[in-house]
Amino acid sequence: MRQMNKPAVLTLVDEKKGAFYAALTNLRSKTANVVLGTEARVVELEEINRIWSGEYLLLWRAPPNYRGEVKPGSRGPLVAWLKQHLALAQGRTSPAEKDPEYDQTLIREVKRFQLSAGLVPDGIVGPMTIMPLSRASDTDDPVLHNGKGSF
């Protein structure tokens, strides 16, 4: 959850093995903010780990036109989004292109970004690459932790 840094709905299990759900809205080193129904709570991570089933629904905003992984040879609006957001994450601008291709140059840039984000640098752009890329280039994306204070 820390690496993805996105709000999530966790499936929790009570002592009678009944499932219930909590929205994870903030995560710190030893505590988390969760919402159960209409009640917001700060909960110790140990308590969450004790009752969490391991299932979750991650809340993240996919880029426009996202239909699945971007792989070598892909073209279209998602490749344009990828080029633009890689440039933003690197502090530069990217010229607009009508139909960019996910070519070897862009693959190298993606692999460098993946490595810097602690991901496997495979060059395949799926949700695990898109989430930190959008976070690095878009301050409006919802996150569990904004980088201020201890994490």
Buried (B, 14 or more C-beta within 10 A) or exposed (E): BEEBBBBBBBBBBEEEEEEEBBBBBBBBEEBBBBBEEEEEEEBEBEBBEEBBEEEBEEBBBEBEEBEEEBEEEBEBBBBBBBBBBBBBBBEEEBEEEEEBBBEEEBBEBBBEBBEEBEBEBBBBBEBBBBBBBBBBBEEEBEBBBEEEEEE
